Amino acid sequence: MSHPAEPTSPSAQAERSPTLTVRAVLFDMDGTLVDSTAIVEQVWLEFAERYGLDYNEILRTSHGVQAGDTVRRYAPAGADLEALTAELGQMERTRTDGVIALPGAEALLAALPEDAIALVTSADRILADIRMKAAGLSMPSTAVTAEGVTRGKPHPEGYLKAAALLGAEPADVVVFEDAPAGIAAARAAGMRTVVVGDAGGQLEPGMWRIPDYSAVTVTAMKHDDGGHLITLTL
């Protein structure tokens, strides 16, 4: 005989499904909106094999970081860093097989006000456009890509620049990220952070974790100052 489920207390519900109210929402791309893992790993494997490098160590430190920074860190002495970075970038641009959107990403982007969201990615603009299109996602009109910053993640410059472009204070922003470098950037920017997936390490105050966007709901209303109040339930 089945028994009715025990009622869930409001506090337990809040713990399971936190609600965040913000003025702007910032997204990383690879691993956060777009699953491009197979291509990224393939490119870095070819790089590691060419120079006899530790592939696992490169993967451990490269995720969410600009490719040029990884090349500078691991390329052998005497390598043409600029040419090598360009070659790896071209490899990534021509490979889109298997690139898909994370579950719920398309619906969430469509539900958010266009002038309150931004993409902040370590990819350059060409690669970002290619990956977003391959995944069937619309590129936000505000995007901070690799060529738009002088210091890549884990430095907070990209996230701070995106917030400024949207007219939002860091404390009124939430960032969706998946990689340690990106999470560190968002935290250094003073922004609340939602970790997508399980690769982001331990959660700290002001951080939450979701497997994907399937259960995320959003409501948005216009504020008197012309901006938006966005409520996200995770």
N, C-alpha and C positions, 0 to 999 in steps of 0.2 A: 504494500500500500504506500503510495507516495504521500509526502507531507508538503504543505506549502512552505516555500522558502522563508527563512527568517527575514523580517524587514531589515533593510540596510539603513543604518543611522546616517543622518546628514553628514556627520564628520567623516564617516567611512567613505561615503560617496565622494566627498570633496578630496579625500586623500587619493582615491583611485582616479578621479577625473578632475584634475586641477583646472581652474579657470583663470585665464590671464586677460587683463584689459590693457591695451596698448594703443599707441597712436600710429605705429608703423611696424611692418613685418619684413625682415630681411632673410634671404635664403642663400646658402651656399648652393653649388650646383652638383658636382660629381659626388655621388654617395648620399646626397641629401634630397635633391629633386630627381636626379637622373642616375640610373644604375649603369655605369660604364666600366665596372670593375674589370671585366675580362680584357678589354682593350688596354686599359692603363697597365695592368699586370703584364700583358704581352709585350708592350713597348719597353717597359723597364727590364723585363727579362732579356730582351735582345740587347739592350744597353749593357747589362751586367755581363752577359756572355761575351760580348765583343771585347771587353776590357778585363775580364777575369775578376769581376767584383762580386761581393756578397749580395746576392739578389734579395734574400730575406731582410738584410739590414737596410737596403735601399727602400724596399716596400714599407718597412716599419717607420721610416722617417720622411718618405716623400708624399704620403697621402695628404692632400689639402694644401700642399706647398707649391709655389711656382716652380715649373720645370727647370728654369734657369738656375734657381737656387740649389736644386738637387744636383744638377750637372756640375756646378761650381764645387759642391761638396765632395763629389765622388770621382769626377773625371781625372784621369792620370795627368801628371805634370806634362806640360807642353801641348795638351789638346787645345784645339780651337773651340773655346767654350761657346762663342756666339754661333758658329756654324753647327756645332753639335746640338745646341738647343733648338736651332731652326729645323734641323733634320728630324729630331724627335717630335717637334710640333707638327711637321708635315705628316709624319707617320700617324699621329693621332687624328689629324683632320681627315685622312683618307680611309679611316676604319670606323664604320658605324654599325656593323653587324652586332646584334645583341643589345644595342643601346635602347633602354626602355625607361619609362617613367616609373617612379615608385608608386605603389598603390595609393590612390586618393590624392596624388599631387595635382593632377589636372583639375579636379573639382575644387580643391582648396584655392588654387591660384585664381580660378574663375569667380570664386565667391568673395575674394578680397578686393577692396577698392584699388583700382589701377594706380592711383596717385599716392598710395600708402604702402607700396611694396617695392622692393628692389632685389636684384641679384648681385651677390658679392662673391666673385669666383677668382681662383688663382689661374684659371684658363684665360687665354687672350680672347678678344672679341670674336674673331673668326671661328675659333674652336667652340666657344660658348654658343654661338648661333647654330653651328652644325649639330652640336649635341642636343640642344633644346629642340631643334626641328626634328631630329631623328627620333627623339622620345615623344614627339607629338605635343610638346608644350609650347605655349606662347611666351616669347621673351618679354619680361617686364620692360616698360618704357624707360625705367631707371635701372642701369646696370653698371657696376664698377668691376671692370675686368683688369687683367694683369697690367696692361699698358696705362691704366688710369691711376696707378699708385707708384710711389717710389720705394716703398717697403711692403713686401708681401706678408701674408700670414706666417707666423703667429703675431706679427705686429698688428695693432688695431686700426691702422690707417684706413683700410678699405671700408670697414664697418662704420667708422666715424664719418667718412666722406659720404657714404650712402645715407646715413641718418641726416646729415646736414642738407643733402640734396632734397630730401623729403620734408625738411623743416621740422624734424623731430629731435627732442633731447634724448640722449642715450638711455636715461632711466625710463623713457616711455616707449622703448623699442624691445621687441623680442627677436632673437636670431634662431633660425633652424640650421643646425650644423651636424656633421657626423664625424669629423676628423679631429684628433687632438690639437693640431696646429690651428684649425679654424675655431675650435672651442676656446682655446687660449686667447685668440684674437678678440672674440666676442666678449669674453670675460674682462679682458684688459680694457675694452671700450666701455665697460660699465653697463652692459646690456644683459637682460635676462636671456637665458639660453635653453633651447629645447634640443636635446641630443637625439638624433634620428639613428636608430640601430644600436648595436652593442659595442661599437669600437671606440667609444669616447672616454673610457675610464670611469673613475668614480664620480658620482654626482656631488655637488656642493650646494649650499644654500643659493637659491635663485636659478637652479637648474632642474630640468625635468627630462624624462626619457620616453620616447614612443618608438614602436617598431616600424611604423609608417604612418600615413595620413588617413588610413581607413576610418578611424574613429574620431577624427578631429572635426569639430563643427565650429562655425564662425557666424557671428552676427556683427554688423557694422552700422553705425549711425553717424550722421553728419553732426559735427560739433558747432557751437555758435561761432567759433573762430575760423570756420571754414575747413578745418581738418576733420579727422574721423576718430571716433572711439570704436575700437575693434575688440570684440570679446571672443577669445578662442577657448574652447573646451577641449582638453586633450584626452 
